[in-house]
Amino acid sequence: MKRCILEDRICTWCGDCEVCDLDKTKKCNNCGKCIDSDAEYRVIQVEDVLLGLDKPNT
């Protein structure tokens, strides 16, 4: 079973992890505005890649 990345529970496919950090009414489109800054570079550690292969059958 897949674990939720936001809460300590099993994933329920609620979609909360796909919400834009800057506009809670939008789905994240990976625009990068939430990490925009004057730094020369940014580092983001990738912990997992979601392929959508383990979604429950509906």
PDB file of N, CA, C and O in Angstrom:
ATOM      1  N   MET A   1       0.833  -1.184   0.000  1.00  0.00           N
ATOM      2  CA  MET A   1       0.000   0.000   0.000  1.00  0.00           C
ATOM      3  C   MET A   1       0.882   1.253   0.000  1.00  0.00           C
ATOM      4  O   MET A   1       1.923   1.290   0.657  1.00  0.00           O
ATOM      5  N   LYS A   2       0.470   2.239  -0.715  1.00  0.00           N
ATOM      6  CA  LYS A   2       1.204   3.496  -0.821  1.00  0.00           C
ATOM      7  C   LYS A   2       0.930   4.365   0.402  1.00  0.00           C
ATOM      8  O   LYS A   2      -0.198   4.429   0.890  1.00  0.00           O
ATOM      9  N   ARG A   3       1.975   5.033   0.891  1.00  0.00           N
ATOM     10  CA  ARG A   3       1.862   5.924   2.039  1.00  0.00           C
ATOM     11  C   ARG A   3       1.650   7.357   1.568  1.00  0.00           C
ATOM     12  O   ARG A   3       2.175   7.762   0.531  1.00  0.00           O
ATOM     13  N   CYS A   4       0.886   8.113   2.327  1.00  0.00           N
ATOM     14  CA  CYS A   4       0.670   9.533   2.070  1.00  0.00           C
ATOM     15  C   CYS A   4       1.973  10.280   2.336  1.00  0.00           C
ATOM     16  O   CYS A   4       2.669   9.991   3.310  1.00  0.00           O
ATOM     17  N   ILE A   5       2.304  11.237   1.476  1.00  0.00           N
ATOM     18  CA  ILE A   5       3.538  12.004   1.672  1.00  0.00           C
ATOM     19  C   ILE A   5       3.320  13.228   2.562  1.00  0.00           C
ATOM     20  O   ILE A   5       4.288  13.884   2.946  1.00  0.00           O
ATOM     21  N   LEU A   6       2.072  13.545   2.895  1.00  0.00           N
ATOM     22  CA  LEU A   6       1.776  14.711   3.718  1.00  0.00           C
ATOM     23  C   LEU A   6       1.379  14.353   5.146  1.00  0.00           C
ATOM     24  O   LEU A   6       1.624  15.124   6.074  1.00  0.00           O
ATOM     25  N   GLU A   7       0.772  13.193   5.320  1.00  0.00           N
ATOM     26  CA  GLU A   7       0.302  12.778   6.634  1.00  0.00           C
ATOM     27  C   GLU A   7       0.740  11.343   6.904  1.00  0.00           C
ATOM     28  O   GLU A   7       1.078  10.607   5.978  1.00  0.00           O
ATOM     29  N   ASP A   8       0.732  10.954   8.158  1.00  0.00           N
ATOM     30  CA  ASP A   8       1.127   9.610   8.540  1.00  0.00           C
ATOM     31  C   ASP A   8      -0.070   8.664   8.399  1.00  0.00           C
ATOM     32  O   ASP A   8      -0.738   8.334   9.379  1.00  0.00           O
ATOM     33  N   ARG A   9      -0.324   8.236   7.154  1.00  0.00           N
ATOM     34  CA  ARG A   9      -1.451   7.354   6.866  1.00  0.00           C
ATOM     35  C   ARG A   9      -1.244   6.726   5.489  1.00  0.00           C
ATOM     36  O   ARG A   9      -0.312   7.079   4.767  1.00  0.00           O
ATOM     37  N   ILE A  10      -2.105   5.813   5.146  1.00  0.00           N
ATOM     38  CA  ILE A  10      -2.094   5.215   3.821  1.00  0.00           C
ATOM     39  C   ILE A  10      -2.702   6.217   2.834  1.00  0.00           C
ATOM     40  O   ILE A  10      -3.651   6.925   3.172  1.00  0.00           O
ATOM     41  N   CYS A  11      -2.165   6.273   1.635  1.00  0.00           N
ATOM     42  CA  CYS A  11      -2.665   7.187   0.606  1.00  0.00           C
ATOM     43  C   CYS A  11      -4.115   6.860   0.273  1.00  0.00           C
ATOM     44  O   CYS A  11      -4.475   5.703   0.051  1.00  0.00           O
ATOM     45  N   THR A  12      -4.937   7.902   0.244  1.00  0.00           N
ATOM     46  CA  THR A  12      -6.354   7.749  -0.117  1.00  0.00           C
ATOM     47  C   THR A  12      -6.648   8.399  -1.468  1.00  0.00           C
ATOM     48  O   THR A  12      -7.809   8.502  -1.863  1.00  0.00           O
ATOM     49  N   TRP A  13      -5.612   8.836  -2.178  1.00  0.00           N
ATOM     50  CA  TRP A  13      -5.739   9.480  -3.484  1.00  0.00           C
ATOM     51  C   TRP A  13      -6.623  10.721  -3.405  1.00  0.00           C
ATOM     52  O   TRP A  13      -7.423  10.977  -4.304  1.00  0.00           O
ATOM     53  N   CYS A  14      -6.474  11.499  -2.315  1.00  0.00           N
ATOM     54  CA  CYS A  14      -7.282  12.697  -2.114  1.00  0.00           C
ATOM     55  C   CYS A  14      -6.833  13.852  -3.008  1.00  0.00           C
ATOM     56  O   CYS A  14      -7.627  14.746  -3.302  1.00  0.00           O
ATOM     57  N   GLY A  15      -5.566  13.847  -3.446  1.00  0.00           N
ATOM     58  CA  GLY A  15      -5.061  14.894  -4.332  1.00  0.00           C
ATOM     59  C   GLY A  15      -4.436  16.079  -3.620  1.00  0.00           C
ATOM     60  O   GLY A  15      -3.972  17.009  -4.280  1.00  0.00           O
ATOM     61  N   ASP A  16      -4.409  16.076  -2.287  1.00  0.00           N
ATOM     62  CA  ASP A  16      -3.835  17.204  -1.545  1.00  0.00           C
ATOM     63  C   ASP A  16      -2.353  17.414  -1.865  1.00  0.00           C
ATOM     64  O   ASP A  16      -1.862  18.539  -1.769  1.00  0.00           O
ATOM     65  N   CYS A  17      -1.648  16.377  -2.238  1.00  0.00           N
ATOM     66  CA  CYS A  17      -0.223  16.495  -2.553  1.00  0.00           C
ATOM     67  C   CYS A  17       0.012  17.129  -3.924  1.00  0.00           C
ATOM     68  O   CYS A  17       1.152  17.449  -4.262  1.00  0.00           O
ATOM     69  N   GLU A  18      -1.031  17.315  -4.708  1.00  0.00           N
ATOM     70  CA  GLU A  18      -0.916  17.898  -6.039  1.00  0.00           C
ATOM     71  C   GLU A  18      -1.386  19.350  -6.098  1.00  0.00           C
ATOM     72  O   GLU A  18      -1.492  19.914  -7.187  1.00  0.00           O
ATOM     73  N   VAL A  19      -1.672  19.966  -4.948  1.00  0.00           N
ATOM     74  CA  VAL A  19      -2.181  21.333  -4.890  1.00  0.00           C
ATOM     75  C   VAL A  19      -1.010  22.319  -4.963  1.00  0.00           C
ATOM     76  O   VAL A  19       0.035  22.100  -4.350  1.00  0.00           O
ATOM     77  N   CYS A  20      -1.194  23.389  -5.707  1.00  0.00           N
ATOM     78  CA  CYS A  20      -0.194  24.452  -5.835  1.00  0.00           C
ATOM     79  C   CYS A  20       0.049  25.102  -4.474  1.00  0.00           C
ATOM     80  O   CYS A  20      -0.905  25.404  -3.757  1.00  0.00           O
ATOM     81  N   ASP A  21       1.314  25.321  -4.112  1.00  0.00           N
ATOM     82  CA  ASP A  21       1.649  25.952  -2.838  1.00  0.00           C
ATOM     83  C   ASP A  21       1.289  27.434  -2.814  1.00  0.00           C
ATOM     84  O   ASP A  21       1.072  27.991  -1.738  1.00  0.00           O
ATOM     85  N   LEU A  22       1.222  28.081  -3.968  1.00  0.00           N
ATOM     86  CA  LEU A  22       0.945  29.516  -4.027  1.00  0.00           C
ATOM     87  C   LEU A  22      -0.534  29.836  -4.232  1.00  0.00           C
ATOM     88  O   LEU A  22      -1.008  30.877  -3.779  1.00  0.00           O
ATOM     89  N   ASP A  23      -1.257  28.962  -4.903  1.00  0.00           N
ATOM     90  CA  ASP A  23      -2.683  29.160  -5.153  1.00  0.00           C
ATOM     91  C   ASP A  23      -3.402  27.843  -4.870  1.00  0.00           C
ATOM     92  O   ASP A  23      -3.412  26.941  -5.708  1.00  0.00           O
ATOM     93  N   LYS A  24      -3.992  27.741  -3.700  1.00  0.00           N
ATOM     94  CA  LYS A  24      -4.606  26.492  -3.237  1.00  0.00           C
ATOM     95  C   LYS A  24      -5.784  26.045  -4.098  1.00  0.00           C
ATOM     96  O   LYS A  24      -6.295  24.941  -3.909  1.00  0.00           O
ATOM     97  N   THR A  25      -6.228  26.884  -5.044  1.00  0.00           N
ATOM     98  CA  THR A  25      -7.333  26.497  -5.910  1.00  0.00           C
ATOM     99  C   THR A  25      -6.844  25.824  -7.191  1.00  0.00           C
ATOM    100  O   THR A  25      -7.659  25.366  -7.993  1.00  0.00           O
ATOM    101  N   LYS A  26      -5.520  25.755  -7.395  1.00  0.00           N
ATOM    102  CA  LYS A  26      -4.954  25.187  -8.609  1.00  0.00           C
ATOM    103  C   LYS A  26      -4.199  23.895  -8.320  1.00  0.00           C
ATOM    104  O   LYS A  26      -3.710  23.678  -7.212  1.00  0.00           O
ATOM    105  N   LYS A  27      -4.114  23.056  -9.322  1.00  0.00           N
ATOM    106  CA  LYS A  27      -3.269  21.870  -9.267  1.00  0.00           C
ATOM    107  C   LYS A  27      -1.851  22.292  -9.662  1.00  0.00           C
ATOM    108  O   LYS A  27      -1.678  23.105 -10.570  1.00  0.00           O
ATOM    109  N   CYS A  28      -0.855  21.752  -8.995  1.00  0.00           N
ATOM    110  CA  CYS A  28       0.539  22.093  -9.307  1.00  0.00           C
ATOM    111  C   CYS A  28       0.858  21.718 -10.753  1.00  0.00           C
ATOM    112  O   CYS A  28       0.549  20.618 -11.211  1.00  0.00           O
ATOM    113  N   ASN A  29       1.488  22.667 -11.464  1.00  0.00           N
ATOM    114  CA  ASN A  29       1.899  22.397 -12.840  1.00  0.00           C
ATOM    115  C   ASN A  29       3.424  22.474 -12.983  1.00  0.00           C
ATOM    116  O   ASN A  29       3.949  22.585 -14.092  1.00  0.00           O
ATOM    117  N   ASN A  30       4.123  22.414 -11.849  1.00  0.00           N
ATOM    118  CA  ASN A  30       5.587  22.420 -11.808  1.00  0.00           C
ATOM    119  C   ASN A  30       6.197  23.666 -12.445  1.00  0.00           C
ATOM    120  O   ASN A  30       7.237  23.585 -13.099  1.00  0.00           O
ATOM    121  N   CYS A  31       5.549  24.825 -12.255  1.00  0.00           N
ATOM    122  CA  CYS A  31       6.053  26.069 -12.841  1.00  0.00           C
ATOM    123  C   CYS A  31       7.323  26.556 -12.154  1.00  0.00           C
ATOM    124  O   CYS A  31       8.128  27.257 -12.767  1.00  0.00           O
ATOM    125  N   GLY A  32       7.510  26.189 -10.880  1.00  0.00           N
ATOM    126  CA  GLY A  32       8.717  26.564 -10.148  1.00  0.00           C
ATOM    127  C   GLY A  32       8.640  27.896  -9.442  1.00  0.00           C
ATOM    128  O   GLY A  32       9.609  28.293  -8.795  1.00  0.00           O
ATOM    129  N   LYS A  33       7.523  28.609  -9.538  1.00  0.00           N
ATOM    130  CA  LYS A  33       7.406  29.920  -8.903  1.00  0.00           C
ATOM    131  C   LYS A  33       7.521  29.831  -7.381  1.00  0.00           C
ATOM    132  O   LYS A  33       7.953  30.790  -6.741  1.00  0.00           O
ATOM    133  N   CYS A  34       7.143  28.704  -6.800  1.00  0.00           N
ATOM    134  CA  CYS A  34       7.210  28.544  -5.344  1.00  0.00           C
ATOM    135  C   CYS A  34       8.652  28.404  -4.852  1.00  0.00           C
ATOM    136  O   CYS A  34       8.912  28.561  -3.660  1.00  0.00           O
ATOM    137  N   ILE A  35       9.589  28.110  -5.752  1.00  0.00           N
ATOM    138  CA  ILE A  35      10.990  27.997  -5.358  1.00  0.00           C
ATOM    139  C   ILE A  35      11.844  29.083  -6.003  1.00  0.00           C
ATOM    140  O   ILE A  35      13.072  29.037  -5.923  1.00  0.00           O
ATOM    141  N   ASP A  36      11.201  30.057  -6.639  1.00  0.00           N
ATOM    142  CA  ASP A  36      11.906  31.155  -7.297  1.00  0.00           C
ATOM    143  C   ASP A  36      12.601  32.021  -6.250  1.00  0.00           C
ATOM    144  O   ASP A  36      11.996  32.382  -5.240  1.00  0.00           O
ATOM    145  N   SER A  37      13.859  32.353  -6.486  1.00  0.00           N
ATOM    146  CA  SER A  37      14.614  33.200  -5.562  1.00  0.00           C
ATOM    147  C   SER A  37      15.824  33.785  -6.269  1.00  0.00           C
ATOM    148  O   SER A  37      16.040  33.549  -7.457  1.00  0.00           O
ATOM    149  N   ASP A  38      16.613  34.555  -5.519  1.00  0.00           N
ATOM    150  CA  ASP A  38      17.826  35.164  -6.063  1.00  0.00           C
ATOM    151  C   ASP A  38      19.050  34.264  -5.923  1.00  0.00           C
ATOM    152  O   ASP A  38      20.146  34.664  -6.314  1.00  0.00           O
ATOM    153  N   ALA A  39      18.893  33.073  -5.382  1.00  0.00           N
ATOM    154  CA  ALA A  39      20.027  32.167  -5.197  1.00  0.00           C
ATOM    155  C   ALA A  39      20.581  31.731  -6.557  1.00  0.00           C
ATOM    156  O   ALA A  39      19.851  31.657  -7.545  1.00  0.00           O
ATOM    157  N   GLU A  40      21.887  31.445  -6.586  1.00  0.00           N
ATOM    158  CA  GLU A  40      22.512  30.997  -7.821  1.00  0.00           C
ATOM    159  C   GLU A  40      21.998  29.631  -8.241  1.00  0.00           C
ATOM    160  O   GLU A  40      21.890  29.346  -9.434  1.00  0.00           O
ATOM    161  N   TYR A  41      21.684  28.794  -7.280  1.00  0.00           N
ATOM    162  CA  TYR A  41      21.135  27.481  -7.585  1.00  0.00           C
ATOM    163  C   TYR A  41      20.304  26.978  -6.423  1.00  0.00           C
ATOM    164  O   TYR A  41      20.447  27.449  -5.295  1.00  0.00           O
ATOM    165  N   ARG A  42      19.451  26.037  -6.699  1.00  0.00           N
ATOM    166  CA  ARG A  42      18.601  25.404  -5.694  1.00  0.00           C
ATOM    167  C   ARG A  42      18.788  23.903  -5.798  1.00  0.00           C
ATOM    168  O   ARG A  42      19.072  23.371  -6.871  1.00  0.00           O
ATOM    169  N   VAL A  43      18.627  23.237  -4.685  1.00  0.00           N
ATOM    170  CA  VAL A  43      18.707  21.790  -4.657  1.00  0.00           C
ATOM    171  C   VAL A  43      17.396  21.247  -4.114  1.00  0.00           C
ATOM    172  O   VAL A  43      16.920  21.676  -3.063  1.00  0.00           O
ATOM    173  N   ILE A  44      16.830  20.315  -4.826  1.00  0.00           N
ATOM    174  CA  ILE A  44      15.613  19.645  -4.381  1.00  0.00           C
ATOM    175  C   ILE A  44      15.913  18.159  -4.343  1.00  0.00           C
ATOM    176  O   ILE A  44      16.290  17.567  -5.354  1.00  0.00           O
ATOM    177  N   GLN A  45      15.746  17.561  -3.177  1.00  0.00           N
ATOM    178  CA  GLN A  45      15.998  16.135  -3.042  1.00  0.00           C
ATOM    179  C   GLN A  45      14.747  15.365  -3.458  1.00  0.00           C
ATOM    180  O   GLN A  45      13.673  15.556  -2.888  1.00  0.00           O
ATOM    181  N   VAL A  46      14.895  14.501  -4.449  1.00  0.00           N
ATOM    182  CA  VAL A  46      13.794  13.675  -4.915  1.00  0.00           C
ATOM    183  C   VAL A  46      13.781  12.406  -4.079  1.00  0.00           C
ATOM    184  O   VAL A  46      14.747  11.644  -4.078  1.00  0.00           O
ATOM    185  N   GLU A  47      12.684  12.185  -3.369  1.00  0.00           N
ATOM    186  CA  GLU A  47      12.579  11.017  -2.508  1.00  0.00           C
ATOM    187  C   GLU A  47      11.854   9.868  -3.184  1.00  0.00           C
ATOM    188  O   GLU A  47      12.082   8.708  -2.840  1.00  0.00           O
ATOM    189  N   ASP A  48      10.982  10.169  -4.140  1.00  0.00           N
ATOM    190  CA  ASP A  48      10.184   9.134  -4.773  1.00  0.00           C
ATOM    191  C   ASP A  48       9.653   9.667  -6.101  1.00  0.00           C
ATOM    192  O   ASP A  48       9.506  10.876  -6.281  1.00  0.00           O
ATOM    193  N   VAL A  49       9.375   8.778  -7.004  1.00  0.00           N
ATOM    194  CA  VAL A  49       8.781   9.132  -8.285  1.00  0.00           C
ATOM    195  C   VAL A  49       7.429   8.433  -8.365  1.00  0.00           C
ATOM    196  O   VAL A  49       7.350   7.209  -8.267  1.00  0.00           O
ATOM    197  N   LEU A  50       6.366   9.214  -8.543  1.00  0.00           N
ATOM    198  CA  LEU A  50       5.024   8.663  -8.630  1.00  0.00           C
ATOM    199  C   LEU A  50       4.693   8.381 -10.079  1.00  0.00           C
ATOM    200  O   LEU A  50       4.660   9.296 -10.902  1.00  0.00           O
ATOM    201  N   LEU A  51       4.451   7.134 -10.393  1.00  0.00           N
ATOM    202  CA  LEU A  51       4.158   6.736 -11.771  1.00  0.00           C
ATOM    203  C   LEU A  51       2.670   6.526 -12.008  1.00  0.00           C
ATOM    204  O   LEU A  51       2.237   6.392 -13.153  1.00  0.00           O
ATOM    205  N   GLY A  52       1.884   6.496 -10.936  1.00  0.00           N
ATOM    206  CA  GLY A  52       0.458   6.279 -11.084  1.00  0.00           C
ATOM    207  C   GLY A  52       0.110   4.832 -11.385  1.00  0.00           C
ATOM    208  O   GLY A  52      -0.999   4.533 -11.828  1.00  0.00           O
ATOM    209  N   LEU A  53       1.049   3.942 -11.145  1.00  0.00           N
ATOM    210  CA  LEU A  53       0.821   2.536 -11.457  1.00  0.00           C
ATOM    211  C   LEU A  53       0.083   1.801 -10.336  1.00  0.00           C
ATOM    212  O   LEU A  53      -0.492   0.736 -10.561  1.00  0.00           O
ATOM    213  N   ASP A  54       0.099   2.367  -9.138  1.00  0.00           N
ATOM    214  CA  ASP A  54      -0.509   1.667  -8.010  1.00  0.00           C
ATOM    215  C   ASP A  54      -1.813   2.315  -7.548  1.00  0.00           C
ATOM    216  O   ASP A  54      -2.182   2.204  -6.379  1.00  0.00           O
ATOM    217  N   LYS A  55      -2.510   2.993  -8.465  1.00  0.00           N
ATOM    218  CA  LYS A  55      -3.817   3.567  -8.145  1.00  0.00           C
ATOM    219  C   LYS A  55      -4.837   2.446  -8.004  1.00  0.00           C
ATOM    220  O   LYS A  55      -4.768   1.460  -8.737  1.00  0.00           O
ATOM    221  N   PRO A  56      -5.755   2.575  -7.103  1.00  0.00           N
ATOM    222  CA  PRO A  56      -6.781   1.545  -6.960  1.00  0.00           C
ATOM    223  C   PRO A  56      -7.686   1.519  -8.193  1.00  0.00           C
ATOM    224  O   PRO A  56      -7.969   2.557  -8.792  1.00  0.00           O
ATOM    225  N   ASN A  57      -8.127   0.337  -8.553  1.00  0.00           N
ATOM    226  CA  ASN A  57      -9.047   0.198  -9.681  1.00  0.00           C
ATOM    227  C   ASN A  57     -10.408   0.749  -9.298  1.00  0.00           C
ATOM    228  O   ASN A  57     -10.909   0.472  -8.208  1.00  0.00           O
ATOM    229  N   THR A  58     -11.008   1.526 -10.185  1.00  0.00           N
ATOM    230  CA  THR A  58     -12.326   2.077  -9.899  1.00  0.00           C
ATOM    231  C   THR A  58     -13.339   1.607 -10.906  1.00  0.00           C
ATOM    232  O   THR A  58     -14.511   1.974 -10.821  1.00  0.00           O
TER     233      THR A  58
END
